[in-house]
């Protein structure tokens, strides 16, 4: 006869793959119901929309199915409250044994993002940052990915701005990660840009992600390490504004090769962007240069250049930080329309094509893996490096 005690006993052997501790000891098992040969288990995940939710469900089903007399296992997944997560953290801090100290360290590492994750088969990882919101980091990330694809590179985007995710919308991608024989793989755009954005993991696009810093940090690490990115020449990481938890997690956790700075002409933006530049320098991350977005608009009637947000300060800001000024991007209503329609890959800009070419040249000056290359689609030959 199947009993609740039998079920709880086998569930003690099921571990949270992120923390490495028993789901029973962590308080993740909220309820167990036994109805004849059918068992229902309610699990509260430590992180909502956890990319490892399927792995946890499968482990629970496998463990409970091994009990004699069990014919069916139903697993219902929910998420812990903030109070429950705090209790888990406190429990891990209070456990004295060497094994639990290791678990506690794992929890802290994944909360603060201090462990550098492996690079895998990714050629270069470039973070796009600003420190200031509203300057167009996501747009620059998207345009750079598009131009890199046009040059024949394999490209991925990790949208690390979890609370303001926009990359999926810009590319018109609506499907979530894809289940493969080896794990979850990010979906791809029409042109083949692999990407993951938090909106793809939420029930609704307008759902608010009300998370504390440690949860965001852990999620960023999971989006990078738990997805099967495969072989990429470039992975672009779209950072959120600021210089605190989320950007720090990317700098400390991801094996970054370089950082790209985005600014706009306003004095306030330039001042705050300087903080992001200084953060990159503190973290010893090479800076490719600075791009100024929204530098001007061209009048459609007379062709006159209008500086909507004041005189360009891109060169001045770059000189002050001793980094290269890569160029300016004008305001163009077509960009807004294409982003709204999820068709950014249709946009072509001579200004950004020149910027992208310069960026490609600069990345070749970095210490890069030998496998970084591009294929000339027209001839099938590898280009020179």
Residue pairs with C-beta under 8 A, 6 or more apart in sequence:
1 69
2 34
2 36
2 37
2 39
2 67
2 68
2 69
2 70
3 34
4 32
4 33
4 34
6 67
7 32
7 34
7 39
7 41
7 64
7 67
8 24
8 29
8 32
10 63
10 64
10 66
10 67
11 22
11 23
11 24
11 29
11 32
11 41
11 60
11 63
11 64
12 22
12 24
12 25
13 22
13 63
14 22
14 23
14 24
14 56
14 59
14 60
14 63
15 21
15 22
15 23
15 59
16 22
16 23
16 26
16 28
16 46
16 56
17 52
17 55
17 56
17 59
18 46
18 47
18 50
18 52
18 106
18 110
18 218
18 222
19 26
19 46
19 92
19 103
19 106
19 107
19 110
20 102
20 103
20 106
21 92
21 100
21 103
23 29
23 43
23 56
23 60
25 91
26 46
26 88
26 91
27 44
27 80
27 84
27 87
27 88
27 91
28 43
28 44
28 45
28 46
28 80
29 41
29 42
29 43
30 42
30 43
30 44
30 78
31 40
31 41
31 42
32 39
32 40
32 41
32 42
33 39
33 40
37 69
37 70
37 71
37 72
38 70
38 71
38 72
38 73
38 74
39 64
39 67
39 70
39 72
39 73
39 74
40 73
40 74
40 75
40 76
41 60
41 64
41 73
41 74
41 75
41 76
42 75
42 76
42 78
43 56
43 57
43 60
43 75
43 76
43 77
43 78
44 77
44 78
44 79
44 80
44 84
45 53
45 56
45 77
45 78
45 79
45 80
46 79
46 80
46 85
46 88
47 79
47 215
47 218
47 219
47 222
48 79
48 211
48 215
49 79
49 198
49 201
49 202
50 56
50 79
50 222
51 177
51 184
51 201
51 222
51 223
51 226
51 227
52 222
52 226
53 77
54 179
54 184
56 77
57 75
57 77
60 73
60 75
61 73
61 75
64 70
64 73
65 73
80 88
82 212
85 215
89 107
89 111
92 100
92 103
92 104
92 107
93 104
95 101
95 103
95 104
108 114
109 115
110 217
110 218
110 221
111 214
111 217
111 218
112 214
112 217
112 249
112 252
113 217
113 220
113 221
113 248
113 249
113 250
113 252
113 253
114 252
114 253
115 253
116 252
116 253
116 254
116 255
117 221
117 224
117 225
117 253
117 254
117 255
118 225
118 255
119 125
119 255
120 229
121 229
121 230
121 231
121 232
121 371
122 156
122 229
122 231
122 232
122 234
122 235
123 232
123 233
123 234
123 368
123 369
123 371
123 372
124 233
124 234
124 235
124 257
124 258
124 363
124 366
124 368
124 369
124 372
125 234
125 235
125 237
125 254
125 255
125 256
125 257
126 234
126 235
126 236
126 237
126 256
126 257
126 258
126 259
126 260
126 288
126 363
127 236
127 237
127 239
127 247
127 250
127 251
127 254
127 256
127 258
127 259
127 260
127 285
128 137
128 140
128 141
128 144
128 236
128 237
128 238
128 239
128 259
128 260
128 262
129 137
129 239
129 247
129 259
129 260
129 261
129 262
129 276
129 279
129 280
130 137
130 239
130 241
130 261
130 262
130 263
130 269
130 272
130 273
130 276
131 241
131 242
131 243
131 272
131 273
131 274
131 275
131 276
131 277
131 279
132 241
132 263
132 264
132 268
132 269
132 272
132 273
132 276
133 164
133 240
133 241
134 241
134 264
135 262
135 263
135 264
135 269
135 273
135 293
135 294
136 262
136 264
136 293
136 294
136 329
137 161
137 238
137 239
137 241
137 262
138 159
138 161
138 166
138 167
138 170
138 238
139 170
139 293
139 335
139 339
139 344
140 260
140 262
140 291
140 293
140 329
141 157
141 167
141 236
141 238
142 157
142 167
142 170
142 171
142 339
142 344
143 329
143 344
143 347
143 349
143 352
143 356
144 236
144 260
144 352
144 356
144 359
145 155
145 157
145 193
145 234
145 236
146 191
146 193
146 344
146 345
146 347
147 352
147 353
147 356
148 155
148 233
148 234
148 356
148 360
149 155
149 191
149 192
149 193
149 345
151 356
151 360
151 374
152 374
152 375
152 376
152 377
152 383
153 233
153 234
153 374
154 192
154 194
154 231
154 232
154 233
154 234
155 192
155 193
155 194
155 232
155 233
155 234
155 235
155 236
156 186
156 193
156 194
156 195
156 229
156 232
156 234
156 235
156 236
157 167
157 193
157 194
157 195
157 196
157 197
157 235
157 236
157 237
157 238
158 195
158 196
158 220
158 223
158 224
158 235
158 236
158 237
158 238
159 165
159 166
159 167
159 168
159 195
159 196
159 197
159 198
159 238
160 220
160 223
160 237
160 238
160 239
160 240
160 246
160 247
160 249
160 250
161 238
161 239
161 240
161 241
161 246
162 198
162 209
162 211
162 216
162 219
162 220
162 240
162 246
163 198
163 209
163 211
163 216
163 240
164 240
165 197
165 198
165 199
166 197
166 199
167 195
167 197
167 238
168 174
168 195
168 197
168 199
168 200
169 197
169 199
169 205
169 339
169 342
170 339
170 342
170 344
171 189
171 190
171 193
171 195
171 342
171 344
171 345
172 189
172 190
172 341
172 342
172 343
173 187
173 188
173 189
173 195
173 197
173 200
173 342
174 200
175 187
175 200
176 187
176 200
176 201
177 184
177 185
177 186
177 187
177 196
177 200
177 201
177 227
178 184
178 185
178 186
178 187
179 185
180 228
182 228
183 226
183 227
183 228
184 226
184 227
184 228
185 194
185 227
185 228
185 229
185 230
186 194
186 195
186 196
186 227
186 228
186 229
187 194
187 195
187 196
187 200
188 194
188 195
189 195
189 345
190 345
191 345
193 345
194 229
194 230
194 232
196 223
196 227
198 209
198 219
199 205
202 209
211 219
213 244
213 245
213 246
214 245
216 245
216 246
216 249
217 245
217 246
217 249
217 253
220 246
220 249
220 250
220 253
221 249
221 253
224 253
224 254
229 235
231 371
233 372
233 373
233 374
234 363
237 250
237 254
237 256
239 246
239 247
239 250
240 246
240 247
243 275
243 276
243 279
247 276
247 279
250 256
251 279
251 280
251 283
251 285
252 283
256 285
257 286
257 363
257 366
257 367
257 368
258 285
258 286
258 287
258 288
258 362
258 363
258 366
259 280
259 285
259 286
259 287
259 288
260 287
260 288
260 289
260 291
260 359
261 273
261 276
261 277
261 280
261 287
261 289
261 290
261 291
261 323
262 273
262 290
262 291
262 292
262 293
263 269
263 270
263 273
263 290
263 291
263 292
263 293
263 313
263 314
263 317
264 292
264 293
264 294
264 295
264 309
265 292
265 294
265 295
265 307
265 309
265 310
265 311
265 312
265 313
265 314
266 309
266 310
267 310
267 313
270 313
270 316
270 317
273 290
273 317
274 317
274 320
274 321
277 287
277 290
277 321
277 323
280 287
281 287
286 366
287 321
287 323
288 324
288 326
288 359
288 362
288 363
289 318
289 323
289 324
289 325
289 326
289 358
289 359
289 362
290 314
290 317
290 318
290 321
290 323
290 324
290 325
290 326
291 314
291 326
291 327
291 328
291 329
291 355
292 312
292 313
292 314
292 317
292 325
292 327
292 328
292 329
293 328
293 329
294 308
294 309
294 329
294 330
294 331
295 307
295 312
295 314
295 328
295 329
295 330
295 331
296 305
296 306
296 307
296 308
296 312
296 328
296 330
296 331
297 305
297 306
297 308
297 330
297 331
297 332
298 304
298 305
298 306
298 330
299 305
299 306
308 331
312 328
314 325
314 327
314 328
315 325
317 325
318 324
318 325
319 325
324 362
326 355
326 358
326 359
327 351
327 352
327 354
327 355
327 358
328 351
329 349
329 351
329 352
329 355
330 351
332 349
334 347
335 344
335 347
338 344
338 346
338 347
363 372
364 385
372 385
373 382
373 383
373 385
374 382
374 383
375 381
375 382
375 383
376 382
376 383
